[in-house]
């Protein structure tokens, strides 16, 4: 099966391009706002936030609080 092509010329659009304004950027939707460190999160925090929501990692807020305390 050749499901994923390797021809990079077929990729169109804004893949990997940052939006010019935060309002047009990606959205992280949750009903568990206690896991969010602030209104805006970094792209590098998404993996850990997903783990927090699944209950398999120490919440990001607690880790940051410990880091600041030390």
RALIN-V913018 format. One record per backbone hydrogen bond with DSSP energy under -1.0 kcal/mol. CO is the residue of the C=O (numbers start at 1). NH is the residue of the N-H. If there is no record, write none. Layout:
BEGIN
{{CO | NH} {CO | NH}}
END
This chain:
BEGIN
{{7 | 10} {8 | 11} {14 | 17} {21 | 24} {22 | 25} {32 | 35} {33 | 36} {42 | 45} {43 | 46} {45 | 49} {46 | 50} {47 | 51} {48 | 52} {49 | 53} {50 | 54} {51 | 56} {59 | 63} {60 | 64} {61 | 65} {62 | 66} {63 | 67} {64 | 68} {65 | 69} {66 | 70}}
END
